[in-house]
Amino acid sequence: MNTQINTIDEYIADFPENIQLKLEQVREAIKKVVPEAEETIKYGMPTFTLNGNLVYFAAFKNHIGFYPVPTGIEAFKKEFSVYKTGKGSVQFPLDQPMPLDLITKVVQFRVEENLSKPKKKK
């Protein structure tokens, strides 16, 4: 991987084609829900922000990590029960299709959650 990744395009380009496809699917699912969100790199991961961080995602050897923060995990605990989860993360195995409908629902939840907070100062 590049040592200095500045854009989501650069991040995705660093992976093999089969993983690039999955990363693009996740990215597009997020952008469909919230086209006005800003794309950035935080903690070395693609990040979408809107009045604060919405979601992060990243590729690993055997999975795509999706990080909707702890509230996003808690709100969809039942749906995520078939995946390995952590306090603010879920792992989608690379050998399975990306659950784009679920990602869409989680992003919608996070957008509503962030927009209900006072506006962040830049």
Residue frames as qw, qx, qy, qz and C-alpha x, y, z in Angstrom:
[[0.000, 0.886, 0.464, 0.000, 0.00, 0.00, 0.00],
 [0.287, 0.677, -0.066, 0.675, 1.04, 3.60, -0.55],
 [0.407, -0.221, -0.551, 0.694, 2.36, 5.29, 2.54],
 [0.091, 0.294, 0.204, -0.929, 0.48, 8.53, 1.84],
 [0.055, 0.488, 0.806, 0.329, -3.15, 7.99, 0.81],
 [0.031, 0.143, 0.170, -0.975, -5.07, 11.24, 0.40],
 [0.567, 0.101, -0.155, -0.803, -8.25, 10.24, -1.41],
 [0.791, 0.034, 0.529, -0.306, -10.67, 7.34, -1.48],
 [0.780, 0.587, -0.164, -0.142, -9.76, 6.82, -5.16],
 [0.245, 0.654, -0.692, 0.182, -6.11, 6.36, -4.18],
 [0.514, -0.289, 0.711, -0.383, -7.08, 4.01, -1.35],
 [0.866, 0.259, 0.312, -0.293, -9.20, 1.79, -3.60],
 [0.638, 0.684, -0.344, -0.080, -6.60, 1.77, -6.41],
 [0.084, -0.626, 0.752, -0.191, -4.10, 0.15, -4.02],
 [0.654, -0.087, 0.696, -0.283, -6.04, -3.15, -3.93],
 [0.196, 0.017, 0.886, 0.419, -6.50, -6.04, -6.37],
 [0.282, -0.120, -0.452, -0.837, -9.39, -5.65, -8.81],
 [0.465, -0.407, -0.771, -0.153, -11.77, -8.05, -7.00],
 [0.349, -0.490, -0.522, 0.605, -11.39, -6.07, -3.76],
 [0.020, -0.096, 0.134, 0.986, -11.62, -2.74, -5.61],
 [0.329, -0.329, -0.651, -0.600, -15.04, -3.83, -6.87],
 [0.473, -0.546, -0.672, 0.163, -16.30, -4.53, -3.35],
 [0.294, -0.370, -0.245, 0.846, -14.89, -1.25, -2.03],
 [0.098, -0.055, -0.350, -0.930, -16.57, 0.65, -4.88],
 [0.389, -0.468, -0.730, -0.311, -19.88, -1.11, -4.12],
 [0.415, -0.560, -0.529, 0.484, -19.70, 0.06, -0.51],
 [0.182, -0.237, 0.033, 0.954, -18.70, 3.57, -1.57],
 [0.192, -0.212, -0.541, -0.791, -21.55, 3.82, -4.10],
 [0.406, -0.551, -0.728, -0.033, -24.10, 2.52, -1.59],
 [0.333, -0.518, -0.355, 0.703, -23.05, 5.28, 0.83],
 [0.075, -0.139, 0.243, 0.957, -23.06, 7.98, -1.87],
 [0.213, -0.415, -0.715, -0.520, -26.58, 7.00, -2.98],
 [0.394, -0.668, -0.596, 0.206, -27.88, 7.67, 0.52],
 [0.284, -0.867, -0.096, 0.397, -25.91, 10.81, 1.19],
 [0.673, 0.530, 0.165, 0.489, -24.44, 12.36, -1.99],
 [0.001, -0.927, 0.080, -0.368, -23.69, 15.58, -0.10],
 [0.784, -0.580, 0.122, 0.186, -21.36, 13.84, 2.37],
 [0.166, 0.854, -0.490, -0.059, -17.70, 14.70, 2.16],
 [0.973, 0.076, -0.148, 0.160, -15.25, 11.94, 1.24],
 [0.044, -0.849, 0.489, -0.197, -11.97, 11.92, 3.10],
 [0.765, 0.089, -0.594, 0.232, -9.35, 9.63, 4.61],
 [0.403, -0.696, 0.359, -0.473, -9.23, 9.36, 8.40],
 [0.693, -0.395, 0.591, -0.118, -7.22, 6.81, 10.39],
 [0.112, -0.341, 0.833, 0.422, -5.98, 5.56, 6.99],
 [0.281, 0.358, 0.890, 0.027, -9.52, 4.56, 5.95],
 [0.082, -0.379, -0.481, -0.786, -12.10, 5.92, 3.53],
 [0.065, -0.416, -0.647, 0.636, -14.45, 8.07, 5.58],
 [0.037, -0.604, -0.496, -0.623, -17.70, 9.87, 4.83],
 [0.186, -0.282, -0.495, 0.800, -18.54, 12.93, 6.90],
 [0.172, -0.587, -0.416, -0.673, -21.67, 15.03, 7.33],
 [0.462, -0.716, 0.118, -0.511, -21.92, 17.07, 10.51],
 [0.545, -0.522, 0.639, -0.146, -19.24, 14.77, 11.89],
 [0.042, 0.279, -0.926, -0.252, -18.03, 11.30, 10.90],
 [0.799, 0.047, -0.079, -0.594, -20.75, 9.12, 9.39],
 [0.978, -0.054, 0.203, -0.001, -19.07, 5.84, 8.46],
 [0.039, -0.679, 0.688, 0.252, -15.65, 4.44, 7.64],
 [0.977, 0.139, 0.124, -0.107, -14.74, 1.35, 5.64],
 [0.051, -0.721, 0.673, 0.156, -11.55, -0.52, 4.84],
 [0.895, 0.242, -0.340, -0.156, -10.26, -3.64, 3.12],
 [0.469, -0.579, 0.659, -0.103, -8.40, -6.41, 4.91],
 [0.027, -0.307, 0.918, 0.249, -7.06, -9.82, 3.92],
 [0.013, -0.231, -0.969, -0.084, -10.36, -11.67, 4.41],
 [0.004, -0.725, -0.668, 0.165, -13.02, -9.00, 4.88],
 [0.086, 0.571, 0.125, 0.807, -14.25, -5.49, 4.30],
 [0.259, -0.367, -0.613, 0.650, -14.47, -3.65, 7.60],
 [0.113, -0.654, -0.382, -0.643, -17.41, -1.29, 7.99],
 [0.343, -0.196, -0.539, 0.744, -17.40, 1.18, 10.86],
 [0.170, -0.673, -0.413, -0.590, -20.70, 2.94, 11.58],
 [0.088, -0.446, 0.498, -0.739, -19.54, 3.82, 15.13],
 [0.022, 0.051, 0.927, -0.371, -20.98, 2.02, 18.16],
 [0.470, 0.312, 0.379, -0.733, -24.49, 3.48, 17.79],
 [0.599, 0.385, -0.436, -0.550, -24.73, 2.14, 14.22],
 [0.313, 0.157, -0.936, 0.038, -23.69, -1.31, 15.37],
 [0.166, 0.137, 0.770, -0.601, -26.08, -1.29, 18.32],
 [0.532, 0.332, 0.103, -0.772, -29.05, -0.15, 16.22],
 [0.757, 0.349, -0.398, -0.384, -28.56, -3.03, 13.76],
 [0.343, -0.447, 0.803, -0.196, -27.37, -5.67, 16.23],
 [0.792, 0.180, 0.529, -0.248, -29.88, -8.26, 14.96],
 [0.722, 0.681, -0.060, -0.109, -28.97, -7.73, 11.28],
 [0.226, 0.754, -0.606, 0.118, -25.25, -7.82, 12.08],
 [0.739, -0.400, 0.491, -0.230, -25.55, -11.00, 14.16],
 [0.950, 0.265, 0.148, 0.069, -24.48, -13.14, 11.17],
 [0.545, 0.682, -0.256, 0.414, -21.17, -11.22, 10.94],
 [0.649, -0.239, -0.360, 0.626, -18.19, -10.76, 13.21],
 [0.046, -0.890, -0.153, -0.427, -18.67, -7.45, 15.04],
 [0.467, -0.048, -0.441, 0.765, -16.82, -5.24, 17.49],
 [0.081, -0.563, -0.471, 0.674, -17.89, -2.22, 19.50],
 [0.283, 0.710, 0.027, -0.644, -18.07, 0.02, 16.42],
 [0.186, 0.477, -0.699, -0.499, -17.28, -2.35, 13.58],
 [0.874, 0.172, 0.383, -0.246, -18.56, -5.19, 11.46],
 [0.183, -0.423, 0.763, 0.452, -16.65, -7.51, 9.13],
 [0.804, 0.434, 0.090, -0.398, -18.14, -8.50, 5.76],
 [0.699, -0.211, 0.610, 0.308, -16.28, -11.58, 4.43],
 [0.133, 0.529, -0.494, -0.677, -14.72, -11.15, 0.99],
 [0.015, 0.002, 0.949, 0.315, -16.13, -14.49, -0.17],
 [0.134, 0.613, 0.756, -0.187, -19.72, -13.24, 0.25],
 [0.167, 0.660, 0.355, 0.641, -21.64, -10.48, -1.57],
 [0.097, 0.059, -0.350, 0.930, -21.57, -7.12, 0.18],
 [0.038, -0.610, -0.775, 0.162, -24.87, -6.58, 2.06],
 [0.159, 0.222, 0.175, 0.946, -25.59, -3.32, 0.25],
 [0.388, -0.643, -0.456, -0.478, -29.21, -3.03, 1.45],
 [0.666, -0.593, -0.347, 0.291, -28.03, -3.32, 5.05],
 [0.475, -0.087, -0.009, 0.876, -25.21, -0.82, 4.47],
 [0.050, -0.476, -0.352, -0.804, -27.79, 1.57, 2.99],
 [0.537, -0.697, -0.433, -0.198, -30.05, 1.27, 6.06],
 [0.666, -0.446, -0.229, 0.552, -27.15, 1.81, 8.44],
 [0.327, 0.117, 0.125, 0.929, -25.95, 4.89, 6.54],
 [0.246, -0.621, -0.403, -0.625, -29.50, 6.33, 6.59],
 [0.651, -0.650, -0.371, 0.127, -29.59, 5.78, 10.35],
 [0.599, -0.272, -0.082, 0.749, -26.20, 7.47, 10.80],
 [0.137, 0.387, 0.264, 0.873, -27.23, 10.46, 8.63],
 [0.433, -0.716, -0.383, -0.392, -30.36, 11.00, 10.75],
 [0.713, -0.534, -0.263, 0.372, -28.29, 10.61, 13.90],
 [0.503, -0.067, 0.035, 0.861, -25.65, 13.13, 12.77],
 [0.002, -0.480, -0.322, -0.816, -28.16, 15.65, 11.45],
 [0.517, -0.729, -0.414, -0.173, -29.98, 15.63, 14.80],
 [0.636, -0.397, -0.194, 0.632, -26.79, 16.84, 16.53],
 [0.006, 0.923, -0.005, -0.384, -25.79, 20.51, 16.71],
 [0.685, 0.707, -0.107, 0.142, -23.79, 21.55, 13.63],
 [0.790, -0.283, 0.062, 0.541, -20.06, 20.88, 13.84],
 [0.065, 0.941, -0.162, -0.290, -17.79, 23.89, 13.44],
 [0.854, 0.443, -0.061, 0.267, -15.15, 23.61, 10.72]]
